[in-house]
Amino acid sequence: MTQNTTQMPASAKRMQITAVVVTGLLALLSLPSVLQWQKNHEQQTLSLSHLHRLAYSLQLYAQDYDDALPEPIAPSSCLDWTTRLRGYYDNRQELQNPSNPFQRPIKDHATGCPIHSGYALNQRFYGQFSPGPFPFYNLVLPAQTALLVEAGPMWKTTGRAEQNSASPQPWGSFAYTDTLQRFNGLVPFPSTHNHKLCLAAADGHAVCVRVAHYSPADGPHNTMLGRIGSHMYNWNGGRPNGHADQPPQE
């Protein structure tokens, strides 16, 4: 009698079933990490879109207001840059940072005014080098200068380490100062995207960078001009105004 070669031995069947079960279990175990990666990717993409659109809105504002950007916050009236920018952006959802959303009302740590945005405007564009606004289009290296950075509720950690606990607090910031800034030990500008911080440059493009200086242990750092991360700086590519020929300052 000819043996049926298509018949599988019982032991082989058991091995095949075991392999299928193990593969299924491994897939289930990896599902949370895959879903988390997808969520992080979607948040990053949306935040970059918001930053790009807000940067474009600020460029339009500067064209209409004699080359001047709005003051980040007027302490006496709590009139902030987002209020002055109304009519230049499509909807208020663009002001929300999806990776660091408001879970409760938060206030500006410097003025106590309510905060309406999860992004902070670089304060160097107003009252830093002279009274009033800096002429926006006088900036020599806009592609290397931060205009907006991700903010929102402050964190207890920078977010740069492998393990972090956000623990968002009821404080935030209208204005971007520097990545070394702390308020009662809290971090105003945490890295929320796989250890990276997203920002918009003054030329309108948006990018995520790994922050170079979160503590003095990270090395020498110029808090006015210095590098945030990659090719992005606090001001004018790390150079003083009118000195683009000089080496950048950390």
MOWOCOR-V723346 format. One record per residue. N is the residue number from 0. OMEGA is omega in degrees with one decimal (NA if undefined). Layout:
# MOWOCOR-V723346
N | OMEGA
N | OMEGA
This chain:
# MOWOCOR-V723346
0 | -179.9
1 | -178.5
2 | 177.7
3 | -175.7
4 | -179.1
5 | -179.8
6 | -176.5
7 | 175.7
8 | -178.2
9 | -178.4
10 | 179.0
11 | 177.1
12 | -179.6
13 | 179.4
14 | 179.6
15 | 178.8
16 | 178.9
17 | 179.8
18 | 179.2
19 | -179.9
20 | 179.9
21 | 178.8
22 | 178.3
23 | 178.6
24 | 178.6
25 | 178.5
26 | 178.1
27 | -180.0
28 | -178.0
29 | -176.1
30 | 179.5
31 | -179.3
32 | 177.8
33 | 179.0
34 | 178.4
35 | 177.8
36 | -179.9
37 | 179.2
38 | -179.9
39 | -180.0
40 | 179.5
41 | 178.6
42 | 179.9
43 | 179.6
44 | -179.5
45 | 179.9
46 | 177.2
47 | 177.9
48 | 178.4
49 | -178.5
50 | -179.6
51 | -178.6
52 | 179.1
53 | 176.9
54 | 178.0
55 | 178.2
56 | 178.6
57 | 176.0
58 | 177.5
59 | 178.3
60 | -179.1
61 | 178.1
62 | -177.4
63 | -174.4
64 | 172.7
65 | 172.7
66 | -176.7
67 | 171.7
68 | 179.5
69 | 173.1
70 | -179.2
71 | 179.6
72 | 173.4
73 | -172.2
74 | -175.3
75 | -176.3
76 | -174.5
77 | 176.0
78 | -173.4
79 | -175.2
80 | -179.5
81 | 178.0
82 | 179.4
83 | -175.5
84 | -179.4
85 | -176.2
86 | 179.7
87 | 176.0
88 | -170.8
89 | -179.0
90 | -174.4
91 | 177.7
92 | 179.0
93 | 178.6
94 | -174.8
95 | 177.1
96 | -173.7
97 | -179.0
98 | -179.8
99 | -173.4
100 | 176.3
101 | 174.7
102 | 177.4
103 | 177.7
104 | 177.3
105 | -178.3
106 | 175.9
107 | -174.2
108 | -176.6
109 | -173.9
110 | -175.9
111 | -179.8
112 | 177.5
113 | 179.6
114 | -177.1
115 | -176.2
116 | 175.0
117 | 177.2
118 | -177.5
119 | -179.2
120 | -179.7
121 | -173.5
122 | -180.0
123 | 178.1
124 | -178.3
125 | 171.6
126 | -178.0
127 | -176.8
128 | 175.9
129 | 178.2
130 | 178.1
131 | -173.7
132 | 170.9
133 | 179.2
134 | -169.9
135 | -174.5
136 | 171.1
137 | 179.0
138 | -173.6
139 | -175.7
140 | -176.8
141 | -178.0
142 | -179.7
143 | -177.0
144 | 178.9
145 | 173.5
146 | 178.2
147 | 174.2
148 | 176.6
149 | 177.9
150 | -175.5
151 | 178.8
152 | 179.1
153 | 179.4
154 | 172.5
155 | 179.7
156 | 177.9
157 | -174.8
158 | -177.4
159 | -179.2
160 | 179.3
161 | 178.9
162 | 177.7
163 | 175.1
164 | -173.5
165 | -177.9
166 | -176.9
167 | -175.5
168 | -177.5
169 | -179.4
170 | 177.2
171 | -177.7
172 | 173.5
173 | -170.7
174 | 174.9
175 | 178.4
176 | 179.4
177 | -178.5
178 | 176.2
179 | -176.3
180 | 175.4
181 | 174.9
182 | -174.4
183 | 179.9
184 | -178.4
185 | -176.0
186 | -179.4
187 | -172.6
188 | -176.4
189 | 175.0
190 | -171.2
191 | -175.9
192 | 179.1
193 | 177.3
194 | 178.6
195 | 177.7
196 | 178.6
197 | -179.1
198 | 175.0
199 | 177.6
200 | -177.6
201 | 176.1
202 | 174.4
203 | -178.7
204 | -178.5
205 | -175.3
206 | 173.8
207 | -177.2
208 | 171.6
209 | -175.1
210 | -176.4
211 | -174.2
212 | 173.8
213 | 179.0
214 | 177.4
215 | 179.5
216 | 179.4
217 | 177.0
218 | 179.8
219 | -176.4
220 | 175.5
221 | -172.6
222 | 178.1
223 | -173.9
224 | -161.2
225 | -175.0
226 | 172.2
227 | 179.3
228 | -178.5
229 | -177.2
230 | -176.0
231 | -177.2
232 | 175.7
233 | -176.4
234 | 169.0
235 | 178.7
236 | 179.5
237 | -176.3
238 | 174.6
239 | 178.9
240 | 178.3
241 | -177.9
242 | -179.3
243 | -179.2
244 | -178.8
245 | 175.0
246 | 178.4
247 | 179.3
248 | 177.7
249 | NA
